[in-house]
């Protein structure tokens, strides 16, 4: 492995705002996306999820199906890396993101090297009960 490859791996090891695009491009897996614009469109879903969660915090208006649809699409593109990506971009909203990731079986017990944290134990994050109830209704039909 050359010097440049080694440095890239080290940079991507800890996900930060500075290496966010590099990390996402490296783990992106969408066979139907052929253009950079499609990649950027998928990335914009992260911002939209954060905006919808912020709206819920501020107004109580929860668009759980819309959030879930975006998170499912993101999970299809980023797979096992989605939790790490969302935990970087929605740092103060872990308790809101967690129920969605649990529903999709996409929440690891520990998320390593994200933002300012070396380790996030997801079991220690409380759940937003309103979101849990709404997602249960979706799951149970």
C-alpha positions in Angstrom: 0.0 0.0 0.0 1.4 3.4 -1.0 1.8 6.4 1.3 -1.3 8.2 -0.1 -3.5 5.1 0.3 -2.4 4.7 3.9 -3.2 8.4 4.7 -6.6 8.1 3.1 -7.5 5.1 5.2 -6.4 7.0 8.4 -8.3 10.1 7.4 -11.5 8.1 6.9 -11.1 6.1 10.0 -12.5 8.9 12.2 -15.5 10.5 10.6 -15.5 14.3 10.9 -17.1 17.2 9.1 -13.8 17.7 7.4 -13.6 14.2 5.8 -17.4 13.7 5.5 -17.6 13.8 1.7 -14.5 11.6 1.3 -16.0 9.1 3.8 -19.4 9.1 2.1 -18.0 8.7 -1.4 -15.9 5.8 -0.3 -18.7 3.9 1.3 -21.5 4.9 -1.2 -23.1 1.9 -2.9 -25.8 2.8 -5.3 -25.5 0.9 -8.6 -28.2 2.9 -10.3 -26.3 6.2 -9.6 -24.2 7.2 -12.6 -23.6 10.9 -11.9 -22.1 13.0 -9.2 -25.5 14.8 -9.0 -27.2 11.5 -7.9 -24.6 11.0 -5.1 -25.1 14.6 -3.9 -28.9 14.2 -4.1 -28.6 11.1 -1.8 -26.4 13.1 0.5 -29.0 15.9 0.7 -31.4 13.4 2.3 -29.2 13.5 5.4 -29.7 17.2 5.7 -33.4 16.8 5.0 -33.8 14.1 7.8 -32.0 16.5 10.2 -34.4 19.3 9.2 -37.4 17.1 9.7 -36.1 16.1 13.2 -35.4 19.7 14.1 -39.0 20.6 13.0 -40.3 17.9 15.3 -38.3 19.2 18.2 -39.5 22.7 17.6 -43.1 22.2 16.7 -44.0 18.6 17.6 -44.9 17.9 14.0 -43.5 14.5 13.3 -43.4 13.3 9.7 -42.3 9.7 10.6 -43.1 8.1 7.3 -41.2 10.7 5.4 -38.2 10.4 7.7 -38.3 6.7 7.5 -38.4 6.7 3.7 -35.3 8.9 3.6 -33.5 6.8 6.1 -34.4 3.6 4.2 -33.0 5.1 1.0 -29.9 6.2 2.9 -29.5 2.8 4.3 -29.7 1.3 0.9 -26.9 3.6 -0.3 -24.6 3.6 2.8 -25.4 0.3 4.4 -23.7 -0.3 7.8 -22.1 3.1 7.7 -25.4 5.0 7.9 -25.5 5.1 11.7 -22.1 6.7 11.8 -23.1 9.2 9.2 -26.3 10.2 10.9 -24.6 10.4 14.3 -22.1 12.8 12.9 -24.7 15.0 11.3 -27.4 14.8 14.0 -25.3 14.9 17.1 -27.9 16.5 19.4 -30.6 14.3 18.0 -29.3 10.8 18.7 -32.4 10.0 20.7 -34.6 10.9 17.7 -32.5 8.9 15.2 -32.2 5.8 17.3 -35.7 4.5 17.0 -35.6 4.7 13.2 -32.3 2.8 13.1 -33.6 0.2 15.5 -36.7 -0.4 13.3 -34.4 -1.0 10.3 -32.0 -3.2 12.4 -29.3 -0.7 11.5 -28.1 0.5 14.9 -24.8 -1.0 16.1 -24.2 -1.4 19.9 -21.2 0.9 19.6 -20.3 3.6 17.0 -16.6 4.3 16.9 -14.7 7.4 15.8 -17.5 9.8 15.0 -17.1 13.5 15.4 -15.6 14.4 18.8 -16.3 10.9 20.2 -14.1 7.9 20.1 -16.9 5.7 21.2 -20.7 6.1 21.4 -22.5 3.4 23.3 -25.9 3.4 21.7 -27.5 1.4 24.5 -27.0 4.5 26.7 -29.0 6.8 24.4 -32.6 7.3 25.5 -35.5 6.7 23.1 -38.0 9.4 22.1 -41.2 7.7 23.1 -43.5 9.5 20.7 -41.3 8.3 17.8 -41.2 4.8 19.2 -45.0 4.7 19.4 -45.5 6.1 15.9 -43.0 3.6 14.4 -44.7 0.7 16.2 -47.9 1.7 14.5 -46.2 1.6 11.1 -44.5 -1.7 11.9 -47.7 -3.3 13.1 -49.8 -2.0 10.2 
